[in-house]
Amino acid sequence: MRRLRTANNILRSNAASGAPLSRRAASSLIPNRTPLLNQPTPTSYSIAVASNTLWSQPLARPFSHTAPCQKKKNSNKKNNNSNYSDDSDSTGQTTPSAGSAGADAEGPNPFDFADLQTAFDRAEKHFSEDLKKLRSGGRFNAEVIGAIPVQTDKKNPQTFPLRELATVAPLGGRRWSILAFEEGSVKAIVSAVQRSDEFNQQPQRSAENPLELTMTVEPERADALARRAKEVCQAWRVRVRDEAHRRAELHKKWRGEGVVLSDDAHKLKDKLQKLQDERMKAILAKEKEAVGAIMARAS
């Protein structure tokens, strides 16, 4: 600082006096600097050292040296998408899960009486066949004789209707003919007729034909047939009551498990009673029809 002040004072004094500034004085005022030409040029070694000391990111990198930038995967979203694709069908509509489908499929429908109706229909078919036999004369009928079960093999409990092993035809009066298809089944037919509750007799072999058997069937009286028809209908009523009682017990079970409420339980009881009453009316109509037909045939 003191040197600069001295130089400024010299300049001011020379400017005031008008004297030119000497070369020596001017050189003393300018700081001593080394010329650029005399400075050393950078070498390859100095450049390498500088590059290792200070690293700068290049403006562009090859694609093979560039690390891929991937978005973080969302595992929850992936699981949701996989579940959605599994539950979807080919039309793009989603199907209910196993839990909801099982609840809808396995849950009982209390107001569905299809099983009870099926049981009622099965009983009706069985007892209607019995009434049909009584209307046609009871045991004095080719259909009744042909329905006798026959066991062809003692080692096999399977039975066949007599009509599949022989033909049944009336001979006139109270006599009937049983003509076997094969001689090997004749003994089995004789044993079946003897075990039958309806006939309980031993058929006689024909002297002219070894395949033919004859038997005598006493026609039943009309009042006996009518009485048997009433017994059949009474057994039919018992079957209907048993099926209805079984359904009522199921309603109690549902009520205890909480499947149905109190109001629904009363509705189910009324519906069950209505179905039972309808069947009872149908049985009464069948009974009157069968008894009337039997008595009309005897008169």
Backbone bond lengths (Angstrom), bond angles and torsions (degrees), N, CA, C in turn:
res aa  C-N    CA-C-N  psi(-1)  N-CA   C-N-CA  omega(-1)  CA-C   N-CA-C  phi
1 M - - - 1.462 - - 1.521 110.67 -
2 R 1.299 116.17 -43.20 1.469 119.43 178.95 1.510 110.83 -62.00
3 R 1.343 117.12 -35.73 1.466 121.01 179.76 1.510 110.95 -67.95
4 L 1.337 116.30 -39.71 1.468 119.21 179.07 1.520 111.36 -65.64
5 R 1.304 116.02 -39.30 1.469 119.21 177.90 1.539 111.01 -62.17
6 T 1.322 115.84 -39.75 1.482 119.87 179.27 1.510 110.15 -63.25
7 A 1.363 115.42 -42.48 1.472 119.02 -179.84 1.511 111.00 -64.79
8 N 1.292 117.12 -40.73 1.468 120.10 178.90 1.529 111.20 -64.26
9 N 1.292 116.20 -39.53 1.472 119.67 178.81 1.510 110.73 -63.70
10 I 1.347 116.77 -39.97 1.473 120.55 179.78 1.515 109.78 -64.38
11 L 1.358 116.21 -43.65 1.462 119.24 -179.12 1.519 110.74 -62.70
12 R 1.327 114.99 -44.31 1.459 117.15 -179.37 1.548 111.34 -61.97
13 S 1.321 114.00 -42.25 1.483 117.16 -178.86 1.505 111.90 -66.12
14 N 1.310 120.24 -40.37 1.461 123.95 178.37 1.513 111.01 -67.92
15 A 1.351 114.08 -37.97 1.470 115.95 179.04 1.506 110.43 -67.42
16 A 1.326 116.35 -37.13 1.469 118.84 179.82 1.522 111.50 -69.06
17 S 1.334 116.78 -36.42 1.469 119.73 -178.93 1.502 112.86 -84.53
18 G 1.340 118.61 -20.55 1.460 122.83 179.67 1.486 113.06 84.95
19 A 1.344 119.46 7.42 1.460 121.77 179.91 1.511 109.63 -81.26
20 P 1.324 117.07 141.04 1.472 119.63 179.07 1.513 110.84 -70.68
21 L 1.266 113.19 152.06 1.469 120.60 -179.52 1.516 108.43 -84.24
22 S 1.343 114.69 129.58 1.462 119.21 -178.39 1.533 110.19 -74.73
23 R 1.361 113.35 159.27 1.474 119.99 179.27 1.510 111.09 -62.06
24 R 1.298 115.53 -37.35 1.470 119.12 -176.66 1.508 110.67 -69.00
25 A 1.347 113.70 -40.54 1.466 116.69 179.07 1.521 111.40 -67.49
26 A 1.346 114.96 -38.20 1.482 117.61 178.98 1.504 112.07 -66.27
27 S 1.332 115.92 -38.58 1.471 118.47 179.56 1.504 111.65 -65.96
28 S 1.345 115.27 -29.59 1.464 117.12 178.69 1.517 112.08 -73.43
29 L 1.318 117.10 -24.37 1.466 120.73 179.68 1.530 112.17 -79.26
30 I 1.368 120.06 -31.20 1.487 124.04 -177.00 1.511 108.91 -85.94
31 P 1.318 117.86 129.76 1.473 119.39 178.44 1.514 111.43 -62.65
32 N 1.321 113.87 148.23 1.455 121.04 -178.08 1.524 109.64 -77.19
33 R 1.269 116.82 114.37 1.477 122.92 179.87 1.510 110.34 -124.85
34 T 1.288 114.53 144.24 1.461 120.31 179.64 1.512 108.65 -78.85
35 P 1.297 119.37 134.46 1.472 121.74 179.12 1.526 110.17 -63.49
36 L 1.306 112.46 149.88 1.465 118.61 -179.39 1.507 112.29 -62.90
37 L 1.312 117.06 -32.75 1.456 119.83 -178.22 1.511 111.85 -67.69
38 N 1.366 114.61 -27.31 1.462 117.36 -178.96 1.520 112.97 -84.72
39 Q 1.352 117.79 -8.57 1.465 120.24 -179.81 1.528 110.29 -75.82
40 P 1.356 116.73 147.07 1.481 119.12 -178.19 1.533 111.36 -72.56
41 T 1.326 115.51 141.27 1.477 121.99 178.53 1.518 109.45 -81.94
42 P 1.316 117.66 147.27 1.476 120.14 179.81 1.525 111.66 -68.87
43 T 1.293 114.87 137.45 1.469 121.26 179.46 1.530 109.87 -98.50
44 S 1.369 115.14 171.31 1.474 119.88 178.22 1.511 111.33 -64.69
45 Y 1.341 116.88 -32.15 1.465 119.73 179.36 1.509 110.88 -66.25
46 S 1.371 115.17 -43.56 1.465 118.33 179.95 1.520 111.43 -65.19
47 I 1.326 115.96 -34.23 1.476 119.32 178.22 1.519 110.36 -67.04
48 A 1.360 117.75 -41.02 1.466 121.43 179.73 1.504 111.23 -65.01
49 V 1.363 115.59 -39.92 1.462 118.83 178.99 1.510 110.73 -64.89
50 A 1.334 114.71 -41.56 1.466 118.88 179.99 1.520 111.51 -65.85
51 S 1.342 115.25 -38.52 1.467 117.53 -179.71 1.514 111.61 -67.96
52 N 1.340 117.59 -34.73 1.464 119.75 177.86 1.511 111.81 -74.03
53 T 1.314 116.33 -29.34 1.461 119.26 -178.62 1.510 111.28 -75.75
54 L 1.322 117.00 -45.66 1.465 122.72 -179.14 1.521 108.09 -118.77
55 W 1.388 116.15 114.35 1.480 119.64 179.40 1.508 108.85 -104.33
56 S 1.309 114.49 131.57 1.467 119.65 176.94 1.519 108.24 -119.21
57 Q 1.323 116.82 141.94 1.470 122.84 -177.96 1.514 110.03 -67.00
58 P 1.316 118.08 129.77 1.475 119.45 178.63 1.519 110.77 -66.57
59 L 1.318 113.75 157.02 1.464 119.41 -178.19 1.524 111.71 -69.46
60 A 1.317 119.49 -32.19 1.472 122.91 -178.38 1.514 109.31 -142.29
61 R 1.328 117.11 144.63 1.457 122.77 178.11 1.521 109.53 -125.08
62 P 1.322 117.82 151.34 1.476 119.23 176.05 1.525 110.70 -64.36
63 F 1.315 114.69 151.70 1.474 119.77 -178.70 1.525 111.50 -63.62
64 S 1.348 117.00 -33.70 1.460 120.32 -179.39 1.516 112.33 -67.16
65 H 1.356 116.80 -22.77 1.466 120.53 -179.43 1.508 111.84 -97.35
66 T 1.332 117.52 3.02 1.463 120.25 -177.65 1.524 109.55 -93.81
67 A 1.321 116.80 126.43 1.473 121.25 179.39 1.519 109.65 -71.99
68 P 1.347 117.46 133.83 1.484 118.77 179.08 1.516 110.72 -67.38
69 C 1.306 114.22 141.31 1.469 121.43 178.75 1.524 108.24 -105.40
70 Q 1.316 116.44 107.07 1.462 121.64 -177.00 1.510 110.40 -109.51
71 K 1.352 112.71 146.41 1.455 118.83 177.72 1.514 109.73 -79.28
72 K 1.294 117.49 140.70 1.455 122.65 -179.53 1.523 109.76 -64.77
73 K 1.335 115.43 128.09 1.458 120.43 -177.51 1.513 110.58 -76.56
74 N 1.345 113.25 144.08 1.464 120.00 176.77 1.522 107.51 -101.48
75 S 1.347 116.72 106.52 1.465 120.88 -176.39 1.516 111.94 -64.37
76 N 1.330 116.64 -35.41 1.465 119.56 -179.19 1.517 110.99 -65.27
77 K 1.325 115.16 -41.66 1.462 118.74 179.89 1.513 111.03 -65.87
78 K 1.358 115.58 -38.33 1.452 119.20 178.88 1.512 111.43 -63.73
79 N 1.334 116.20 -42.38 1.459 119.73 178.97 1.516 111.44 -64.60
80 N 1.346 115.21 -39.23 1.463 118.32 179.66 1.518 111.19 -64.95
81 N 1.353 115.61 -40.33 1.457 119.28 -179.84 1.523 110.90 -66.58
82 S 1.357 116.56 -39.21 1.458 118.89 179.48 1.514 111.35 -66.32
83 N 1.328 116.38 -39.21 1.463 119.48 177.94 1.516 111.08 -65.39
84 Y 1.318 116.27 -39.07 1.459 119.68 179.64 1.520 110.98 -65.40
85 S 1.350 116.06 -40.83 1.454 118.32 -179.72 1.515 111.66 -68.57
86 D 1.342 117.19 -33.65 1.454 119.35 178.65 1.512 111.86 -69.54
87 D 1.346 116.56 -35.25 1.461 120.54 -177.25 1.512 112.86 -84.45
88 S 1.304 117.68 -4.09 1.463 120.80 -177.81 1.508 109.19 -95.91
89 D 1.301 116.91 144.89 1.453 121.24 177.56 1.508 109.41 -97.26
90 S 1.322 115.85 -175.07 1.453 120.49 -176.04 1.510 112.62 -66.63
91 T 1.305 119.53 -23.13 1.458 122.22 -179.37 1.507 112.67 -86.71
92 G 1.341 117.15 -2.75 1.449 119.78 179.37 1.497 113.74 90.27
93 Q 1.304 119.08 2.55 1.446 121.90 179.26 1.508 108.99 -93.75
94 T 1.316 116.28 137.07 1.450 121.51 -179.56 1.510 109.73 -80.74
95 T 1.325 114.17 144.05 1.457 120.49 177.79 1.503 109.34 -101.71
96 P 1.326 118.92 151.16 1.453 120.51 -179.66 1.508 110.95 -65.83
97 S 1.326 115.82 153.40 1.447 121.47 179.44 1.514 110.13 -66.96
98 A 1.344 114.53 169.40 1.466 119.04 -177.10 1.514 111.48 -64.48
99 G 1.337 115.97 -35.84 1.458 118.64 -178.56 1.508 112.49 -65.96
100 S 1.346 116.66 -47.43 1.461 119.10 -178.79 1.515 111.74 -69.72
101 A 1.368 115.73 -37.79 1.463 117.99 179.23 1.513 111.27 -65.64
102 G 1.354 115.80 -40.01 1.457 118.66 178.80 1.503 112.27 -64.75
103 A 1.358 116.45 -36.49 1.463 118.93 -179.39 1.515 111.23 -67.18
104 D 1.384 115.44 -36.81 1.457 118.10 -179.39 1.525 111.31 -74.85
105 A 1.358 116.28 -36.36 1.455 119.33 -174.91 1.520 112.46 -79.80
106 E 1.357 116.94 -38.98 1.453 120.33 -174.92 1.519 113.02 -86.37
107 G 1.308 117.91 -18.75 1.457 119.82 -177.69 1.515 111.33 -68.19
108 P 1.344 118.86 132.68 1.468 120.88 -179.42 1.516 111.71 -72.33
109 N 1.319 115.53 148.55 1.456 121.98 174.93 1.524 107.43 -104.08
110 P 1.327 118.57 100.85 1.468 120.49 -173.37 1.519 113.69 -60.46
111 F 1.322 117.91 -29.32 1.461 120.53 -175.71 1.527 112.43 -91.51
112 D 1.320 117.36 11.81 1.464 121.67 175.95 1.532 108.30 -96.90
113 F 1.329 116.50 108.49 1.463 122.11 -177.82 1.525 111.26 -103.87
114 A 1.333 117.24 27.58 1.464 119.78 -177.93 1.524 111.44 -64.47
115 D 1.334 117.48 -38.64 1.463 119.42 -179.91 1.524 111.38 -65.66
116 L 1.324 116.72 -37.84 1.462 119.86 178.28 1.525 111.07 -68.51
117 Q 1.325 116.92 -41.07 1.459 120.09 177.95 1.527 110.94 -62.39
118 T 1.332 116.37 -38.21 1.465 119.67 177.97 1.526 111.40 -63.62
119 A 1.329 116.29 -41.97 1.472 120.00 178.03 1.526 111.12 -64.53
120 F 1.323 117.04 -40.54 1.467 120.43 177.30 1.525 111.21 -63.08
121 D 1.316 117.23 -42.67 1.467 120.85 -179.59 1.528 111.42 -65.43
122 R 1.322 116.31 -38.49 1.465 119.57 178.59 1.526 111.37 -63.75
123 A 1.313 116.50 -42.13 1.472 120.08 177.46 1.523 111.07 -65.67
124 E 1.319 116.84 -39.37 1.469 120.00 179.44 1.520 111.38 -62.33
125 K 1.316 117.12 -40.91 1.465 120.06 179.69 1.523 111.22 -63.76
126 H 1.325 116.60 -41.84 1.467 120.58 -177.88 1.532 111.71 -65.91
127 F 1.325 117.13 -50.67 1.468 120.26 -175.28 1.528 111.95 -75.86
128 S 1.314 117.73 -25.44 1.467 119.40 175.82 1.520 111.04 -66.62
129 E 1.336 117.31 -34.91 1.464 120.43 176.38 1.529 111.34 -64.98
130 D 1.335 115.89 -38.76 1.470 118.67 178.09 1.528 111.23 -65.31
131 L 1.318 116.64 -40.78 1.470 119.38 178.56 1.526 111.18 -65.77
132 K 1.303 116.23 -35.05 1.464 120.02 179.15 1.529 110.97 -63.63
133 K 1.317 116.87 -40.04 1.468 120.32 178.59 1.526 111.42 -65.22
134 L 1.321 116.39 -39.73 1.470 119.64 -179.99 1.524 111.23 -68.46
135 R 1.292 117.03 -37.13 1.471 119.95 179.66 1.525 111.49 -65.91
136 S 1.328 117.05 -30.07 1.464 120.37 -178.74 1.527 113.26 -88.84
137 G 1.323 117.98 8.31 1.462 120.63 175.94 1.507 114.12 118.90
138 G 1.299 118.36 5.06 1.457 120.49 178.21 1.505 111.66 75.55
139 R 1.313 116.65 -133.77 1.459 120.75 -178.05 1.519 111.80 -73.00
140 F 1.333 117.92 -18.02 1.462 121.25 177.52 1.531 108.12 -81.24
141 N 1.350 114.35 66.40 1.461 119.73 -173.29 1.521 108.07 -155.76
142 A 1.343 115.83 138.74 1.467 119.91 -179.12 1.529 111.87 -64.92
143 E 1.326 116.64 -33.92 1.465 119.24 179.32 1.523 111.50 -67.12
144 V 1.334 116.12 -37.68 1.466 119.51 179.42 1.525 110.33 -67.77
145 I 1.318 116.91 -42.92 1.468 119.82 178.40 1.528 110.48 -65.84
146 G 1.314 116.84 -41.82 1.468 120.23 -179.01 1.514 113.95 -69.06
147 A 1.339 117.85 -16.17 1.468 120.87 179.48 1.516 113.19 -87.89
148 I 1.335 119.04 0.20 1.468 121.22 179.62 1.532 109.30 -62.60
149 P 1.335 119.52 127.81 1.472 120.97 178.70 1.524 111.43 -75.13
150 V 1.340 116.30 134.38 1.462 122.64 -177.49 1.523 108.85 -121.41
151 Q 1.329 116.90 128.98 1.461 122.89 176.40 1.520 108.20 -99.36
152 T 1.314 116.77 106.08 1.466 121.37 -174.72 1.521 113.07 -77.11
153 D 1.336 117.55 -26.81 1.465 121.62 -178.70 1.525 108.83 -125.51
154 K 1.333 116.74 125.41 1.461 119.79 -178.27 1.531 112.32 -67.19
155 K 1.333 116.68 -26.72 1.460 120.07 179.87 1.525 112.45 -82.30
156 N 1.315 115.78 -14.75 1.471 120.56 -178.87 1.528 108.83 -115.25
157 P 1.334 118.71 121.13 1.471 119.68 -177.20 1.523 114.20 -75.15
158 Q 1.314 118.48 -1.94 1.461 120.40 -178.91 1.526 110.60 -67.25
159 T 1.336 115.48 138.87 1.467 121.53 -179.40 1.524 110.23 -119.54
160 F 1.330 115.42 159.30 1.456 123.00 178.91 1.525 108.63 -131.83
161 P 1.330 118.47 145.41 1.468 119.79 175.31 1.530 110.61 -62.96
162 L 1.314 115.65 145.90 1.463 120.17 -177.56 1.524 111.43 -60.46
163 R 1.330 116.66 -30.37 1.464 119.89 -178.65 1.529 112.20 -64.65
164 E 1.356 117.94 -20.57 1.460 120.58 177.84 1.527 112.56 -83.85
165 L 1.331 116.80 -10.93 1.470 121.24 -178.85 1.517 112.81 -112.98
166 A 1.343 116.99 -14.30 1.470 120.00 -177.24 1.519 109.17 -160.86
167 T 1.321 115.12 167.15 1.461 121.56 174.63 1.528 108.79 -103.50
168 V 1.346 116.06 143.27 1.464 122.54 -179.07 1.523 107.85 -115.28
169 A 1.328 116.62 127.48 1.468 121.09 -178.15 1.528 109.52 -145.45
170 P 1.361 117.29 144.76 1.482 119.90 177.81 1.526 110.55 -76.21
171 L 1.324 115.62 142.49 1.466 121.59 176.99 1.520 112.23 -101.46
172 G 1.299 116.73 -4.86 1.462 121.12 -177.23 1.512 110.61 110.86
173 G 1.322 114.76 139.62 1.454 118.67 -178.62 1.526 110.83 71.17
174 R 1.309 115.05 -125.82 1.463 120.18 -178.69 1.529 112.52 -105.69
175 R 1.367 117.06 4.21 1.458 121.17 -175.46 1.527 110.86 -94.27
176 W 1.368 113.28 142.53 1.463 121.34 179.47 1.526 109.60 -129.21
177 S 1.349 114.10 149.70 1.466 120.79 -179.83 1.533 109.80 -111.42
178 I 1.332 115.17 135.18 1.479 121.60 175.27 1.525 106.54 -121.01
179 L 1.329 117.28 110.22 1.461 122.68 -177.03 1.533 108.61 -106.88
180 A 1.345 115.62 109.95 1.469 120.93 -177.11 1.523 110.89 -75.66
181 F 1.318 115.95 149.86 1.463 121.11 178.08 1.532 110.88 -78.43
182 E 1.344 117.36 -33.16 1.456 122.09 -179.34 1.525 108.92 -132.40
183 E 1.311 116.03 146.29 1.465 120.08 -179.00 1.526 111.32 -68.82
184 G 1.349 117.20 -26.05 1.453 120.53 -179.06 1.514 114.13 -68.01
185 S 1.324 117.82 -18.47 1.466 121.01 -178.96 1.529 113.02 -98.74
186 V 1.338 118.61 3.01 1.464 121.17 -177.01 1.525 110.50 -66.87
187 K 1.325 116.96 -46.90 1.464 119.80 -179.42 1.533 111.58 -62.22
188 A 1.315 116.42 -39.39 1.469 119.70 179.36 1.524 110.98 -64.65
189 I 1.335 117.93 -36.31 1.467 121.22 178.54 1.521 110.58 -67.66
190 V 1.324 117.08 -41.77 1.468 120.54 178.80 1.525 110.52 -60.90
191 S 1.329 116.90 -44.39 1.471 120.44 179.63 1.525 111.45 -64.89
192 A 1.342 117.22 -36.89 1.468 120.49 -179.43 1.524 111.27 -66.80
193 V 1.338 117.99 -40.52 1.469 120.99 179.41 1.526 110.26 -66.90
194 Q 1.318 117.36 -37.42 1.464 120.47 178.61 1.533 111.82 -65.48
195 R 1.330 117.43 -35.82 1.471 120.71 -179.55 1.519 112.66 -81.42
196 S 1.315 118.21 -9.99 1.464 121.27 -176.06 1.520 111.00 -70.40
197 D 1.328 116.25 135.43 1.470 120.73 177.32 1.526 111.61 -71.37
198 E 1.314 117.15 -28.42 1.457 120.79 -177.45 1.530 111.82 -73.18
199 F 1.308 117.52 -36.33 1.470 119.81 -171.72 1.537 111.96 -114.28
200 N 1.315 117.17 -51.48 1.470 121.45 174.84 1.536 111.75 51.18
201 Q 1.318 115.88 55.33 1.466 121.52 179.13 1.518 108.52 -149.30
202 Q 1.321 115.83 166.22 1.454 121.38 -179.32 1.526 109.30 -104.20
203 P 1.337 117.32 117.10 1.468 119.34 177.33 1.536 111.00 -64.47
204 Q 1.304 115.41 151.50 1.460 122.10 -178.67 1.531 109.74 -99.09
205 R 1.333 115.45 138.90 1.457 120.60 177.44 1.538 109.73 -76.79
206 S 1.303 115.17 143.29 1.459 120.33 177.46 1.527 109.29 -81.88
207 A 1.315 115.29 138.11 1.468 119.33 179.59 1.517 112.01 -73.40
208 E 1.306 117.32 -25.02 1.456 121.08 -176.92 1.527 112.66 -88.75
209 N 1.337 117.01 -31.53 1.472 120.62 -176.37 1.525 109.00 -132.73
210 P 1.346 118.65 116.63 1.468 119.90 -178.56 1.532 113.42 -68.96
211 L 1.331 117.02 -14.34 1.470 120.00 179.78 1.527 112.39 -89.15
212 E 1.343 117.79 -7.55 1.470 120.63 -174.13 1.522 111.13 -103.13
213 L 1.334 113.78 138.59 1.460 122.37 174.55 1.521 108.30 -122.87
214 T 1.322 116.52 145.53 1.467 121.51 176.50 1.523 109.85 -123.11
215 M 1.328 115.46 145.76 1.460 121.33 179.66 1.519 109.39 -145.54
216 T 1.324 115.52 152.85 1.460 122.03 -179.85 1.520 109.05 -107.09
217 V 1.311 115.48 129.29 1.469 121.04 -178.31 1.519 108.06 -121.85
218 E 1.289 115.68 120.17 1.459 120.45 177.32 1.531 109.44 -79.34
219 P 1.315 117.21 123.77 1.470 118.58 177.32 1.521 110.78 -66.43
220 E 1.328 114.64 140.45 1.464 119.37 -178.68 1.528 109.99 -80.98
221 R 1.297 115.48 150.52 1.461 120.92 176.59 1.522 109.49 -72.70
222 A 1.306 115.36 157.16 1.464 120.56 -176.30 1.520 111.85 -64.53
223 D 1.329 116.50 -41.31 1.462 118.21 -178.95 1.534 111.76 -66.15
224 A 1.358 115.73 -33.95 1.468 119.08 176.85 1.529 110.96 -67.40
225 L 1.332 115.49 -40.67 1.463 118.86 177.57 1.524 111.47 -65.05
226 A 1.330 116.52 -40.63 1.470 119.95 178.79 1.524 110.65 -63.94
227 R 1.325 115.70 -39.08 1.467 119.04 178.62 1.529 110.92 -65.45
228 R 1.307 116.49 -40.48 1.467 119.88 178.01 1.526 111.48 -66.78
229 A 1.323 117.02 -34.75 1.465 120.03 177.08 1.524 111.23 -63.89
230 K 1.320 115.94 -40.11 1.470 119.49 177.09 1.531 111.38 -66.03
231 E 1.335 116.39 -36.51 1.465 119.46 177.57 1.531 111.37 -65.49
232 V 1.311 115.25 -38.76 1.470 118.88 177.40 1.522 110.69 -63.04
233 C 1.321 116.55 -43.95 1.471 119.74 -179.99 1.523 111.78 -66.74
234 Q 1.325 116.91 -34.04 1.456 119.70 177.35 1.533 110.72 -66.63
235 A 1.310 116.77 -41.16 1.466 119.82 175.71 1.526 111.06 -63.73
236 W 1.320 115.63 -34.00 1.466 120.53 176.25 1.527 110.53 -63.22
237 R 1.312 117.10 -43.19 1.471 120.97 178.93 1.537 111.20 -63.21
238 V 1.318 115.42 -40.77 1.473 118.94 178.84 1.527 110.51 -62.16
239 R 1.322 116.39 -39.99 1.469 119.70 178.59 1.527 111.12 -63.12
240 V 1.322 116.72 -41.90 1.468 120.02 179.60 1.528 110.70 -64.66
241 R 1.322 116.88 -42.31 1.477 119.70 178.81 1.530 111.32 -63.88
242 D 1.315 116.28 -38.71 1.467 119.43 179.39 1.532 111.23 -64.19
243 E 1.318 116.20 -42.38 1.463 119.53 179.08 1.528 110.88 -65.99
244 A 1.337 116.73 -39.99 1.465 119.92 178.48 1.531 111.01 -66.78
245 H 1.322 116.68 -38.72 1.469 120.07 178.39 1.530 110.90 -65.16
246 R 1.313 116.70 -38.42 1.460 120.20 177.77 1.529 110.61 -63.19
247 R 1.319 116.15 -38.36 1.469 119.55 177.77 1.530 110.80 -69.72
248 A 1.313 117.96 -37.65 1.466 120.89 178.47 1.528 111.38 -63.54
249 E 1.320 117.25 -37.66 1.464 120.44 176.66 1.522 111.05 -64.43
250 L 1.316 116.48 -34.34 1.462 120.16 176.60 1.524 111.02 -66.80
251 H 1.330 116.87 -37.10 1.465 120.46 176.33 1.528 110.98 -63.16
252 K 1.323 117.28 -40.18 1.463 120.29 177.81 1.528 111.08 -63.59
253 K 1.296 116.10 -38.53 1.461 119.94 178.43 1.521 110.64 -64.11
254 W 1.325 117.03 -44.52 1.468 120.24 177.97 1.520 111.55 -63.20
255 R 1.330 116.10 -36.55 1.470 119.41 178.74 1.525 110.80 -65.60
256 G 1.312 117.59 -40.65 1.455 120.65 178.75 1.512 112.84 -68.83
257 E 1.329 117.44 -32.70 1.463 121.01 179.45 1.517 112.73 -83.08
258 G 1.323 117.67 -5.69 1.453 120.62 -179.50 1.510 114.35 81.74
259 V 1.326 117.19 13.15 1.468 119.90 178.84 1.521 110.70 -70.03
260 V 1.327 117.29 -37.34 1.461 122.45 178.07 1.518 108.76 -121.02
261 L 1.317 115.42 149.67 1.454 121.53 177.45 1.527 110.13 -89.84
262 S 1.333 114.98 178.94 1.464 119.44 -176.32 1.523 111.34 -64.79
263 D 1.339 116.72 -42.41 1.471 119.59 179.69 1.524 111.22 -63.32
264 D 1.341 116.58 -42.73 1.459 119.95 178.90 1.528 111.29 -65.88
265 A 1.317 117.15 -34.02 1.468 119.94 178.85 1.523 110.83 -62.76
266 H 1.324 116.91 -40.20 1.471 120.01 177.57 1.534 110.88 -67.04
267 K 1.320 116.82 -39.03 1.463 119.97 178.27 1.528 110.95 -65.05
268 L 1.328 116.58 -40.64 1.463 119.95 178.35 1.526 111.38 -64.43
269 K 1.315 116.13 -38.74 1.464 119.95 178.44 1.523 111.09 -63.16
270 D 1.327 116.61 -43.25 1.467 120.37 178.85 1.525 111.12 -65.30
271 K 1.341 116.32 -41.41 1.460 119.89 179.64 1.523 111.17 -64.48
272 L 1.326 117.15 -41.70 1.460 120.98 179.31 1.526 111.38 -64.32
273 Q 1.315 116.49 -42.08 1.466 120.09 179.07 1.522 110.97 -64.60
274 K 1.315 116.57 -36.74 1.464 120.47 178.90 1.525 111.17 -64.93
275 L 1.337 116.89 -44.40 1.466 120.06 178.81 1.527 111.36 -64.27
276 Q 1.318 117.01 -39.28 1.459 120.11 178.74 1.522 111.39 -66.12
277 D 1.320 117.11 -41.56 1.467 120.25 179.38 1.522 111.22 -63.92
278 E 1.319 117.05 -37.79 1.460 119.89 178.43 1.528 111.16 -62.42
279 R 1.324 116.93 -41.98 1.467 119.99 178.91 1.527 111.18 -67.30
280 M 1.309 116.88 -38.19 1.461 119.76 179.63 1.529 111.08 -64.03
281 K 1.317 116.56 -38.99 1.461 119.87 176.71 1.530 110.97 -64.22
282 A 1.343 116.49 -39.93 1.463 119.98 178.70 1.528 111.27 -65.79
283 I 1.325 117.31 -38.43 1.469 120.41 178.50 1.524 110.76 -65.59
284 L 1.322 116.42 -41.45 1.466 119.80 178.69 1.524 111.16 -61.79
285 A 1.337 116.22 -39.55 1.461 119.61 178.50 1.531 110.95 -66.14
286 K 1.338 117.49 -40.56 1.466 120.84 177.82 1.533 111.36 -64.41
287 E 1.316 116.41 -38.33 1.462 120.23 -179.65 1.529 111.34 -65.05
288 K 1.328 116.52 -45.80 1.461 119.84 179.15 1.520 111.06 -63.25
289 E 1.304 116.94 -38.54 1.462 121.03 -179.74 1.531 111.09 -66.28
290 A 1.345 116.93 -44.59 1.465 119.95 -178.63 1.525 111.71 -67.38
291 V 1.315 117.86 -44.63 1.470 120.97 -179.65 1.525 110.27 -64.21
292 G 1.335 116.46 -40.63 1.463 119.61 178.46 1.514 111.91 -62.83
293 A 1.356 117.42 -40.88 1.463 120.33 179.68 1.525 111.37 -67.41
294 I 1.319 118.06 -37.02 1.471 121.32 179.73 1.527 111.01 -66.56
295 M 1.294 116.77 -45.73 1.464 120.45 -178.60 1.522 110.96 -69.09
296 A 1.329 117.52 -35.38 1.461 120.16 178.66 1.527 110.93 -67.32
297 R 1.312 118.46 -33.65 1.461 121.72 179.47 1.529 111.33 -70.60
298 A 1.306 117.33 -32.95 1.472 120.56 -178.55 1.518 112.20 -76.69
299 S 1.304 118.50 -25.61 1.467 121.31 -176.25 1.527 111.89 -82.20
